[in-house]
Amino acid sequence: MVKAILIYGSTIGNTETLSKSVEEGLKISDVEVAVKNVETASVDELKDYDVIILGCSTWGEGELQDDFVSFEEEMEKISLNGKKAAVFGPGDSETYPDTFCDAVDILEKRLRNCGAEIIVDSLKVDGDVDPKCEEAKNWGKKIGEILKNG
Ligand SMILES: Cc1cc2nc3c(=O)[nH]c(=O)nc-3n(C[C@H](O)[C@H](O)[C@H](O)COP(=O)(O)O)c2cc1C
C-alpha cells in the first residue's frame, strides 16, 4: 500500500478545512494518509512517504503562508526523486488577481526542483472554502485513482 503524507499551512483555518476534505477523498480511494500541520512537520520525514501532498494558502502578495516559509526553504536541501506529489490551496482572485494562489505554484516548482513528479493538476480554491469541500474531496479521490492506475 502506498504511504502518503499531507502537510498543510493555514492561518485562519481555510487550508485546514480543505485538508480534511482531501483526506476524506484519499481514504475513500484507500490511500493511507498522515495529515500534519506544517508547524509540526519536518522536511526529513518526507523521505518516509511515496506521495507528498502539500496544502498552502497565499498571503502577502503572492507569498507562502507564514508557517510554510522555512519548510519550503529547507526543502531546497533534499532530493525527492521517485516521489509523487500534488499541491492545493485557497486564495482570493477578486482581491488578489495578480497573485491568485501563487503559493500553490511556488510549492509545485519546489517539488519539481527536488525531483518529485506532480501527478495531478493543482487544486486552487477561490474564495469561501466551505462550498468547495466536495470539490476538494473529489480531488483527493482522484489522486487515489491515479495512484491505483500506476
Ligand atoms: C493580508 C492578506 C493577503 C492575501 N494575499 C493573497 C494573495 O496574494 N493571493 C491570493 O490568492 N490570496 C490571498 N489572500 C487570501 C487568502 O489566501 C485566503 O483568505 C485563504 O483562504 C486563507 O487560507 P488559510 O486560512 O488557510 O491561511 C490574502 C489574504 C489576506 C488577509
The ligand as an SDF file (V2000), in Angstrom:
LIG
                    3D

 31 33  0  0  0  0  0  0  0  0999 V2000
   -3.4330   40.0930    4.0190 C   0  0  0  0  0  0  0  0  0  0  0  0
   -3.8770   39.0320    3.0510 C   0  0  0  0  0  0  0  0  0  0  0  0
   -3.1310   38.7790    1.9170 C   0  0  0  0  0  0  0  0  0  0  0  0
   -3.5630   37.8010    0.9860 C   0  0  0  0  0  0  0  0  0  0  0  0
   -2.8500   37.6130   -0.1850 N   0  0  0  0  0  0  0  0  0  0  0  0
   -3.3290   36.7590   -1.1240 C   0  0  0  0  0  0  0  0  0  0  0  0
   -2.6720   36.6160   -2.3880 C   0  0  0  0  0  0  0  0  0  0  0  0
   -1.6460   37.2300   -2.6820 O   0  0  0  0  0  0  0  0  0  0  0  0
   -3.1990   35.7210   -3.2890 N   0  0  0  0  0  0  0  0  0  0  0  0
   -4.3270   35.0000   -3.0280 C   0  0  0  0  0  0  0  0  0  0  0  0
   -4.7520   34.2500   -3.8900 O   0  0  0  0  0  0  0  0  0  0  0  0
   -4.9710   35.1190   -1.8240 N   0  0  0  0  0  0  0  0  0  0  0  0
   -4.5040   35.9770   -0.8770 C   0  0  0  0  0  0  0  0  0  0  0  0
   -5.1500   36.1050    0.3250 N   0  0  0  0  0  0  0  0  0  0  0  0
   -6.3450   35.2790    0.5860 C   0  0  0  0  0  0  0  0  0  0  0  0
   -6.0090   34.0490    1.4430 C   0  0  0  0  0  0  0  0  0  0  0  0
   -5.1270   33.1850    0.7930 O   0  0  0  0  0  0  0  0  0  0  0  0
   -7.3140   33.3130    1.7650 C   0  0  0  0  0  0  0  0  0  0  0  0
   -8.0610   34.0770    2.6810 O   0  0  0  0  0  0  0  0  0  0  0  0
   -7.1360   31.9030    2.2780 C   0  0  0  0  0  0  0  0  0  0  0  0
   -8.3830   31.2420    2.2750 O   0  0  0  0  0  0  0  0  0  0  0  0
   -6.5420   31.8370    3.6820 C   0  0  0  0  0  0  0  0  0  0  0  0
   -6.3380   30.4860    3.9970 O   0  0  0  0  0  0  0  0  0  0  0  0
   -5.7860   29.9710    5.4190 P   0  0  0  0  0  0  0  0  0  0  0  0
   -6.8400   30.2410    6.4280 O   0  0  0  0  0  0  0  0  0  0  0  0
   -5.5860   28.5130    5.2280 O   0  0  0  0  0  0  0  0  0  0  0  0
   -4.4890   30.6810    5.6690 O   0  0  0  0  0  0  0  0  0  0  0  0
   -4.7350   37.0590    1.2430 C   0  0  0  0  0  0  0  0  0  0  0  0
   -5.4740   37.3220    2.4160 C   0  0  0  0  0  0  0  0  0  0  0  0
   -5.0780   38.3040    3.2990 C   0  0  0  0  0  0  0  0  0  0  0  0
   -5.9220   38.5900    4.5320 C   0  0  0  0  0  0  0  0  0  0  0  0
  1  2  1  0
  2  3  1  0
  2 30  2  0
  3  4  2  0
  4  5  1  0
  4 28  1  0
  5  6  2  0
  6  7  1  0
  6 13  1  0
  7  8  2  0
  7  9  1  0
  9 10  1  0
 10 11  2  0
 10 12  1  0
 12 13  2  0
 13 14  1  0
 14 15  1  0
 14 28  1  0
 15 16  1  0
 16 17  1  0
 16 18  1  0
 18 19  1  0
 18 20  1  0
 20 21  1  0
 20 22  1  0
 22 23  1  0
 23 24  1  0
 24 25  2  0
 24 26  1  0
 24 27  1  0
 28 29  2  0
 29 30  1  0
 30 31  1  0
M  END
$$$$
